[in-house]
Amino acid sequence: MKLRSPELPPIIKMCDALSRNVPKIIETLVANCNAHGRRNFVKVIANFPEPCRFVLETFRQIYGYDAVAREKGMAAGERLAFHQEHSKPVMEKLHAWLEAQFDERLVEPNSGLGRAISYLLNHWQKLTLFLEKAGVPVDNNIVERALKKAILHRKNSLFYKTRKGAQMGDLFMSLIHTCELNDVNAFDYLTELLRHTEELKQNPSEWMPWNYQDTLGRLARPAAA
């Protein structure tokens, strides 16, 4: 990070609210993950169904707006303006409701619901940074899903007999997860690599999970003609 140009804007870091997740050596723009805040209400919905339902429905609206922004392929600035128009009033209504629960003594602060509410209120500025800065995501679920792949592989690695076997496991884990991110069947992809080993050696960049089907199409056209 020392080689990063000082002229660039601060790095946007999305994480949960643990203090150890904030780097000390570089300037960052820290945002907190709304999925973590939402999850606290999911855990206690059985004991507090009505208030939790209100919070979860609110987040459902926010995620719905974010899905629309993705579907329309909005640029960062367009997405920010879209969220400011549609999501900001919803989040402001939620914030007022959260404060009222304590101000009007409707919720015991030490209860499960009270702790869930406190989490949102204590980290509200970072949780709503997606309403203030372009490029800030609503949550970091995509990163957490990727990390779970690595954690699962780490557990599986305990059973490799050799270092070489573990290295091959690393390779296949990376390929399989990349296939999932590109909506490609990993088994079909790896099968085609084995079927076209010579072509793969000549042009490996044309046999990536995101473009190998186009390469197969080009190979099939001369044969069909």
C-alpha positions in Angstrom: 0.0 0.0 0.0 3.0 2.3 0.4 3.3 2.4 -3.4 -0.3 3.7 -3.9 -0.4 7.1 -5.3 -1.3 9.8 -2.7 -3.4 11.5 -5.3 -5.9 8.7 -5.4 -9.1 9.0 -3.2 -9.2 7.0 0.0 -9.9 3.2 -0.3 -13.4 2.2 0.5 -13.4 -0.6 3.0 -16.5 -2.5 3.7 -16.6 -4.6 6.9 -18.5 -5.4 10.1 -18.1 -3.0 13.1 -15.2 -4.8 14.8 -12.5 -2.2 15.6 -9.7 -4.6 14.5 -11.0 -4.5 11.0 -10.0 -0.9 10.5 -6.4 -0.6 9.2 -4.1 1.8 11.0 -1.4 2.5 8.4 -3.4 3.9 5.5 -6.3 6.3 5.1 -9.6 4.5 4.3 -13.2 5.3 4.0 -14.8 2.7 6.3 -18.4 1.5 5.6 -20.2 -1.1 7.7 -22.1 -4.0 6.3 -25.9 -3.8 6.5 -26.2 -7.5 6.3 -24.6 -7.8 9.7 -27.1 -5.3 11.2 -30.0 -7.1 9.5 -28.8 -10.5 10.8 -29.2 -9.4 14.4 -32.9 -9.0 13.9 -33.2 -12.3 12.1 -31.8 -14.0 15.2 -34.4 -12.6 17.6 -37.5 -12.5 15.3 -39.0 -15.4 17.2 -39.1 -13.4 20.4 -39.9 -10.0 18.9 -41.9 -10.8 15.7 -43.6 -7.4 15.0 -40.7 -5.0 15.5 -38.3 -7.3 13.8 -40.6 -7.7 10.8 -40.7 -3.9 10.4 -36.9 -3.7 10.3 -36.6 -6.6 7.9 -39.2 -5.2 5.6 -37.3 -1.9 5.6 -34.1 -3.7 4.6 -36.1 -5.6 2.0 -36.9 -2.3 0.3 -33.3 -1.1 0.4 -32.0 -4.4 -1.1 -34.8 -4.1 -3.7 -33.6 -0.7 -4.8 -30.0 -1.9 -4.9 -31.1 -4.8 -7.1 -32.8 -2.4 -9.5 -29.5 -0.3 -9.7 -27.6 -3.5 -10.6 -30.1 -4.7 -13.2 -30.0 -1.3 -14.9 -26.2 -1.3 -14.8 -26.0 2.1 -13.1 -22.6 3.8 -12.8 -21.5 4.6 -9.3 -22.7 8.2 -9.4 -26.1 7.2 -10.9 -26.5 4.5 -8.2 -25.8 7.0 -5.5 -28.4 9.4 -6.8 -30.9 6.6 -7.2 -30.3 5.5 -3.5 -30.5 9.1 -2.3 -33.9 9.5 -4.0 -35.4 6.1 -3.1 -33.5 4.5 -0.2 -32.7 7.6 1.9 -36.3 8.4 3.0 -36.7 4.7 3.9 -33.6 4.7 6.0 -34.5 8.0 7.7 -37.9 6.5 8.7 -36.1 3.5 10.1 -33.7 5.7 12.1 -36.5 7.6 13.6 -38.3 4.3 14.6 -35.1 3.0 16.1 -34.6 6.0 18.3 -38.2 6.0 19.4 -37.9 2.5 20.7 -35.5 3.8 23.4 -36.8 7.3 23.8 -40.3 6.1 24.5 -39.0 3.1 26.6 -40.7 0.6 24.3 -37.7 -1.8 24.3 -35.4 -3.0 27.0 -31.8 -2.0 25.9 -30.3 -5.2 27.2 -32.8 -7.5 25.5 -31.9 -9.2 22.2 -34.0 -6.6 20.3 -32.4 -3.8 22.2 -28.9 -4.9 21.3 -29.9 -5.3 17.7 -31.3 -1.7 17.7 -28.2 -0.4 19.5 -25.9 -1.9 16.8 -27.7 0.0 14.1 -27.8 3.3 16.0 -24.2 3.1 17.1 -22.9 2.5 13.6 -25.5 4.4 11.6 -23.2 6.7 9.8 -21.0 3.9 8.5 -24.0 1.7 7.7 -25.6 4.5 5.6 -22.4 5.6 3.8 -23.8 4.1 0.6 -26.2 7.1 0.7 -23.4 9.6 0.9 -20.4 8.3 -1.2 -20.4 6.9 -4.7 -19.2 3.3 -5.0 -20.0 2.3 -1.4 -21.9 -1.1 -1.4 -24.8 -1.9 0.9 -23.0 -4.9 2.3 -20.0 -7.2 1.7 -21.8 -10.5 1.3 -20.0 -11.3 -1.9 -16.6 -11.1 -0.1 -18.0 -13.2 2.8 -19.1 -15.9 0.4 -15.7 -16.0 -1.2 -14.0 -16.3 2.2 -16.2 -19.2 3.1 -14.9 -21.0 0.1 -11.3 -20.5 1.3 -12.3 -21.6 4.8 -13.9 -24.8 3.5 -10.8 -25.5 1.4 -8.6 -24.9 4.5 -10.5 -27.6 6.4 -10.2 -30.0 3.4 -6.5 -29.4 3.1 -6.0 -31.2 6.4 -6.5 -34.4 4.5 -4.0 -33.9 1.6 -1.1 -36.3 1.8 1.4 -34.2 0.0 2.2 -30.5 -0.6 1.7 -31.0 -4.3 -1.8 -32.4 -3.7 -2.6 -29.3 -1.6 -1.4 -27.0 -4.4 -3.6 -28.8 -6.9 -6.5 -28.4 -4.4 -5.8 -24.6 -4.3 -5.9 -24.5 -8.1 -9.2 -26.4 -8.4 -10.8 -24.3 -5.6 -9.9 -21.1 -7.5 -11.2 -22.5 -10.8 -14.4 -23.8 -9.3 -15.2 -20.6 -7.5 -14.5 -18.5 -10.6 -16.9 -20.7 -12.5 -19.6 -20.1 -9.9 -19.0 -16.3 -10.2 -19.4 -16.6 -13.9 -22.5 -18.8 -13.8 -20.6 -21.7 -15.5 -20.9 -25.4 -14.7 -17.5 -26.2 -13.2 -17.6 -29.9 -14.2 -18.4 -29.0 -17.8 -15.6 -26.4 -17.8 -12.9 -28.8 -16.4 -14.1 -31.5 -18.8 -13.6 -29.2 -21.8 -10.1 -28.2 -20.6 -9.1 -31.9 -20.6 -10.6 -32.3 -24.1 -8.7 -29.4 -25.5 -5.3 -29.6 -23.8 -3.3 -28.7 -26.9 -5.4 -25.6 -27.7 -5.2 -24.7 -24.0 -1.4 -24.8 -24.1 -1.3 -22.5 -27.2 -3.8 -19.9 -26.0 -4.5 -20.2 -22.2 -6.2 -16.8 -22.1 -8.9 -18.0 -24.4 -9.9 -20.9 -22.0 -11.0 -18.9 -18.9 -14.3 -19.7 -17.3 -15.8 -16.4 -18.7 -14.8 -17.0 -22.3 -14.2 -20.7 -22.9 -17.7 -21.2 -24.4 -17.0 -18.5 -27.0 -13.7 -20.3 -27.8 -15.6 -23.6 -28.2 -18.0 -21.9 -30.5 -15.2 -20.6 -32.7 -13.6 -24.1 -32.9 -17.0 -25.6 -33.8 -17.7 -23.3 -36.7 -15.1 -24.5 -39.2 -16.2 -28.1 -38.6 -19.8 -27.3 -39.2 -18.9 -25.5 -42.5 
